[in-house]
Amino acid sequence: MIYRVVGALLLAVTMAGCARSPSALPALVAAASGLTIELTAPVSTPPSASVFVTGTFNRWNPGDPAFVLTRLGEGRYSIVLPDSIRGPIEFKFTLGSWETVELTSTGGGVSNRGFTVASPGPAMYSGVVERWRDGARIAPLASTARSSVRVLDSAFAMPQLGRSRRVWVYLPPDYATSTKTYPVLYMHDGQNVFDQATSFAGEWGVDETLDSLHAAGDPGVIVVAVDHGGARRFDEYSPWRNAKHGGGDGDEYVDFLAETLKPHIDRTYRTRPDRRNTAVMGSSMGALISLYAMLTHPEVFGRAGIFSPAFWVAPEAFAFARDARPVRPDPRFYFVVGARETASVDEATAYVADQGRMIDTLVASGFRRESEIQAFVRSEGTHSEGFWRREFPAAYLWLFR
């Protein structure tokens, strides 16, 4: 691969003492056709550690072996991204996991870095990492969750999977002072729903959004967010096995939501338990399992929010949806995808095409466009929490209008 070759060339130049020459690196960059990233890492970086770049171009995989930087010595690293990565990208640096993601010098979270790779020709980006996250030595980041958010259980039992998981609950601002009942929205990737301190790529800010909507007159909703299972995320968010990425536990996961978690929430809080007041929502793999949950448990979930669906992981979803039949009254799907889901034009186009294909499949199965399916393609949308945060209010309001 060209970015491996150029990385090796850069290493050779450094060892020869040429890296200190102001003209040596530009000459090599000129020979590259994609974006060259140069990084200065903190002195605390272990010499044996690998430094990775992760972002919209590799679906935010923090330890992708195709995106490990070459060590140049003296805390300097470099990589040349594939020529196919063009246009606006967002990214961060890690030591191979979200537990070792970059931080500010004071231990705070770092916003996604941004860069636009012009086409055609080479480009250059230089960055500095101040500090790496190390849960054993660095104090937890400050929480951004509102007072309306609480942890229901840090180890809620998932008997269908033989596991446990942290579960969050958001209650509307007037919950404690009223006798009202509320619809319920179930969300995946709970680490990213409410709190920057627990997120691995930014938060949706669902609590801030719903508090603001409530102040403007919205009647409110209870939100239940389930943390993903780390290395088991792909397994739980797809019922079909993918040879490279995993999968196969999706049935057990949605059974947990429908048969264990929802009954507990309905017993504990003042909910409207019927299907028209129960929604499921997620992004990427979370979008895939949200669609599957509504199609397999239509008596439980009557609404689904499907953001940037990763149907590429499980093409079996199309045949499954083709055999589904609407349960009425009033099922609702809200789809949204970005035209820039990844920096690869081909992959981004595939995201958009797959969403369109799924909608056509659902329509062929008997679901109605417009009244039961809303779908949007946002020209500037990327595969990121920032995009999903922005799109959340419209999806919520339509699903529960």
N, C-alpha and C positions, 0 to 999 in steps of 0.2 A: 504494500500500500504506500502511496506517495507520502503520507504523513509520517510513516515509520522511517522511510528512506531519508527524508529531510531531517527528521529528528536525529538520526544517526550521523548525518553530515554535520549538524550543529554540534553534536558531542565531539566529533573529530576536530572541528575547528577550535572548540574550547580547550581541548587537551593540547593542541598545538600552540595555545596562547594567543590565537587570533581573535577570540571572542571579545577581547578588550578593545580591539580595533573598531572605531566607529563605522568603518566601511565594510567589515567582514560580514556581519549579520544581514544588512540590507542586500548584499550580493546574493546570499543564499535565499532570502525571502523572494527576491526577484525570480529565482529559479522555480519557486513553488507557485502553484496555480490557485490555491485556496487561501483560507485565513490562517495565518501563523499567529499563535498565541505564545507570548513570553510571560513567564510568571516568576516573581520573586517571593519565596516562601519564608516563613519565620525561622529563626535559628533553632527553634524547638522542634522542627520537623525531623523525625528520626531518619538517619541516613538510609535505613533499610526500607522506609515507607515508600509506597507508590502514590503519586499524586494524579488525580483524575479530574477531568472536566466533564460536567454533566449538564444537560439542558434540553431545550425544546427539540434539538436535533437527534437525541437518543432516548427520548421519552423519559428523561430525568432518571436514568439508571445511574446511581452514584458510584458504581464500581465496574463500569463497562470496560472490559479489557481492550476494546478497540479505541478507547479514548484516554489511555494512560499517557502522561507526559514523559518525555525523555529528560533525565537529570543531566544538567550541564555542569554541575559543580557550584560551590559557593552559594547555595540556596537558590540557584536558578534552574528553571525547567522550561521546556518548550514542546509544542506539538503543532503540526500543520493539519488542519481539518480537511476532510475530503472536498474536492472541487464542487461536488453537488450541493454543498451547504451554502446557500445564498439567501439574501434578503435579511430581514430582521431576526435576530436570535436572542434568547435569554439563556443564561448559564451561571453556574457556580463551580467552585473547586472543592474537592473532598479528598480524604485519604482512603476512600473506598466504601464509605457508608455514610448515611445521614447522621450517624452518631459522631462522625469525625468531619463534619462539614465546616467550612470556613466561618470565622466569627470576626467581629471588630476587636480592636485592641483591648476593650473593656469587657469583652465576653458577650456582647450583644449580637443579635442576628444581623446578617448581611442581606440586603435586598438583592433580588436577581440582577446580575450584571446584564447589560444590553449592548448590542452592537449590530450594525447593519452591514452585511457583507455585499458590497456592490458586485454587479455582474457586468462584464467578465473581469478577469485579472486577479492578481494577488492582493492581499490585504494584511494589515498588521495590527495586533492588539497587545498592549502591555498592561499587566496588572500586578497588584501586590496583595498577598494574604497576610493579615496581621496576626492571626491566631487560629488554631484549630479547636473545634469542640472536643472536649474530653470529659465525659460525664463523671469520671472518677475524680477529676481535679478542679473542674470549673463549676461555679455556682449556677443553679438553674436560671434561665432567662426569666425576665419579668413577665407575668401573665398579662394578656390583653383581653381575656374573657370578661364579659360583663357580670355583674352580680346576679343576673337572671340565669346564669349557667352554673350547673353543679355536676359533680361526678356522682352518678347514681350508684356505681359500684366499680371499684378498680379491678375486680376479678369476677365479673358476672359469668356464671356457669353457662357453657354452651354444650348441653348434653349430646346433641346430635353430632358434635365434632370431638367430644372428649377434651375440650379446651376451655379456657376462660378468657375474658376480654374486658378492658375498661369500656364503660358505657357512660356517655354524657347526656344530660337533659337540659334543655332550655325551656323555661316557663315564661309566658307573656307577662308584661309588667303589672297587669291587674289581676294576676292569678290569685294572689293571697288576699285580695280585698274584694273579690267577687264570688259568686256561686256559678259562674258561667262554665259551660263545657266547651272543649276546643278540639278541632281536628288535630291530627298528628302526622308529622313528616319524619320518616326514617331515613337517615343518611349514613353513608359508608365513609371510610377514611376519617374517622372521628378526630384524629390528631390534627387535621387541617381545617376543621369546620369552624371552631370558635377561637382558638388560641395560638398566637404566634410562637409562644414558648414551647409548644409541643409539635408544631408543624415541621414538616421536612422540606417544603417548597413554597411556604407562604400559607396564609389562611383565607378562608372564604368570607370571614366577617359576618356570618349569618346572624349572630346575636345583635351586632350593631345595626344591621339592615332591618331586622324585624322590630327592634326597639324604635327605630325611626319611623317605620311604616305604622306602627301602633300609635305613635304620637300624632300621626296624620290621619288617624281614624280607622286603621285596619283592625278588625276584631281579634286577630291574634291566632297563633298556632303553637302547639308544643312540638319541639324538635328533639328527636332521640338520635344520637350519633354514636356509632359503634366503631371503635378503633380497628384499623386493619391489622392483620396478623404478621406483619414484617415479612419474613421469608415465605410465609404461607399466603401472602396477599393474592398472588395469581391463582393459587390452588382454590381459595375460597370464593374468588370472584368470577370463576368460570366453571360451569358444569361439565365442560368438555376438556379432555386432555390435549395439551399442545406439547409436542415432543421437545421443544426448546424452552418454553416458558412455564410449563406446568399446567395446573387446572385439575378439575375432577371432583372438587369438594363443594361445588356450587349448589347442588341440591340440598346438601346438609346445611349449608349456610342459610339459604332462604327458608328452609324448614325451621331453623332456629329463630329467624325473624318472625315468622308467621305463627309458630306453635309455642314458642317459649317466651320471647321478648315481648311481643305485642300483648299477650294476655297479662303479663306482669305489669306493663305500663297501664293497661286499662283498669286493673285492680287498684293501682297505686295513685293514679291521677284522674282528674275529671275530664275524660276524653269523650269524643264522639266516635264510637268504635266501628261504625258501619264503613263499608268499603269506599263510599263516596267521600268520606272524610279521613281516609288513610292513604298516604302517598309514600313513595320510595324514590330516592334521588341519589345520583352519584355522577362522577366524571370518569372518563377513560374506562378502566376495568370496572369501576363502580357503576358506570352507565350500562355496561353489558349486563351486570348482575341485577340492576334495577329493572331493566326490560324483562329479564328472565323471571324475576320475582313476580311481576305483575301478570305475566302470561301463565305461570304455573300456579299462582294463588290469586286468581281474579276475584275470588270471594272475599279476600282479605284486603288486597291493594287495588284501589280503583283509579289511582293516578300514578304517573311515573315521570320524573324529570331526568332526561338523558342528555348529558353534556359530553361532547367530544367522544362519542362511543368508539371503543377499541374493538370493532368487529373483526379486524384483521387477525386477532388472536384466536378467534373461534368462528370460522366461517359456517360451522354447523348451525349457528343461530338463525340463518336465513331459512333453512329448511324447517327448523323448529317453529319459527314465526309463521311460516306458510300454513302450518297445520293448526295454528291457534284459531279460536273463534271468540268473537266479542261477548263479554258478559255485560249486559245492560241493566239499569240505565247508566248512561253518561260516563263511560270510561274515557280517560284523557291521557295522552302522551304529549310531552313537550320536548322536542329535539332542538339542539343547537350545536353547531360545529363551526370551527374557524377555518378560513381558507389558508391560514398559515399555521396549521397544527404542528408541523415540523418544518425545519429549514430545507428539507428535501422536497422539491416541487412534486415529485412523483408520489411520495408518501402523503403529502398534504392533500393532493388531488384524490388519493384513495380514501382518505377520511371522509371527504365530502361525498364522493361517489357511493361509499358504503352506507352513509346515512340516507341518501336518496333511494338506494336499493332497498333498505329496510322499510322505509315508509311505503314504497310501492308494494312490498311484500305484505305489510299489514293491511293496506287498502284491498289487496287481492283477497285477503282473508276475511274481509267484511267490515273492517274499521273505516270510519268516515273521515275524509280530509276536512280540515277547517274546524268542524264541530268537535271531533274527537282527537285529531292530530294537529298540533301546531309544530312547524319546523322552520328553522332559520339557518342561513349560512352567513356568518359575519366575515366580511372581507379582511378585517385586521385581526381576527381572533387567533390566538395561539394556544398551545397545549399547556396551560398554566393556571394556577389558582387565581391570578389577577383577572384573567378572562372570565373564569367561572364566577368569581365574586361579582363582577360587573353584570353578568347575565342572570344571576340568581333572582333579583326582585321581579323581573318580568315573568320568569317561569313560575315562581311562587304565586303571584297574583292570578295568573291564568289558571293554574291547576286548582286553586281554591276559590276562584271568584264566585 
